[in-house]
Amino acid sequence: MGKLAVGTVVAKSFLSLARVLADSFRRYHPETPFFVLLSDEVDGYFDPASESFQVLRLSDLGIPDLARFRFHYTRQELMYA
């Protein structure tokens, strides 16, 4: 079996849900990496380095013309785009 990684996509206002999901998942799969893709910016809302999971940003994905991408979708839609 290949390597497994798990993740979710949230806006920072839903970060508490990602924390609960990560903690619950890690209870049974402590060896599996867990990632959270943030659909908006940190903006001082929290410290990514203090989280129990790796935080990724949309800018980490190499999306061409990211500003236009963000403009095209609502905050909620960005979590599903």
C-alpha positions in Angstrom: 0.0 0.0 0.0 1.3 3.5 -0.9 1.7 6.4 1.5 -1.5 7.9 2.8 -2.2 11.5 3.7 -5.4 13.1 4.8 -6.7 16.7 4.6 -9.5 19.1 4.5 -10.2 22.6 3.1 -11.5 25.3 5.4 -11.7 29.1 5.7 -10.1 30.4 8.9 -13.5 30.9 10.5 -14.0 27.1 10.3 -10.5 26.3 11.7 -12.0 24.9 14.9 -13.8 22.2 12.8 -10.5 21.3 11.1 -8.8 21.0 14.5 -11.5 18.6 15.8 -11.3 16.5 12.6 -7.5 16.3 12.8 -7.6 15.3 16.5 -10.3 12.7 15.9 -8.4 11.2 12.9 -5.1 11.2 14.6 -6.5 9.3 17.6 -6.8 6.2 15.3 -4.1 7.0 12.7 -1.3 8.9 14.5 1.2 8.0 11.8 -0.7 9.5 8.9 0.0 13.2 7.9 -2.9 15.5 8.2 -3.1 18.7 6.1 -5.4 21.7 6.2 -5.7 23.9 3.1 -6.8 27.4 4.1 -9.1 28.9 1.5 -8.4 32.4 2.8 -5.4 34.1 4.5 -4.1 33.7 8.0 -4.1 37.4 8.6 -2.9 37.0 12.2 -6.0 34.9 13.1 -3.9 32.0 14.3 -0.3 30.7 14.2 0.1 27.9 11.6 3.3 26.8 13.3 1.4 26.0 16.5 -1.1 23.7 14.9 -1.0 19.9 15.1 -1.3 19.7 11.3 0.5 21.2 8.3 -1.3 24.3 7.1 -1.2 24.9 3.3 -2.4 28.1 1.6 -3.9 28.5 -1.9 -0.7 30.2 -2.9 1.1 26.9 -2.2 -0.8 25.2 -5.0 0.6 27.3 -7.8 -2.8 28.3 -9.1 -2.3 30.7 -12.1 -3.7 34.2 -11.6 -4.7 33.4 -7.9 -6.2 36.9 -7.4 -8.7 36.3 -10.2 -9.4 32.8 -8.9 -10.2 34.3 -5.5 -12.4 37.0 -7.0 -14.4 34.5 -9.1 -15.5 32.5 -6.1 -17.2 33.4 -2.8 -15.4 32.5 0.5 -17.7 29.4 0.8 -17.2 28.4 -2.8 -13.4 28.6 -2.4 -13.6 25.7 0.1 -15.1 23.5 -2.7 -13.4 24.9 -5.8 
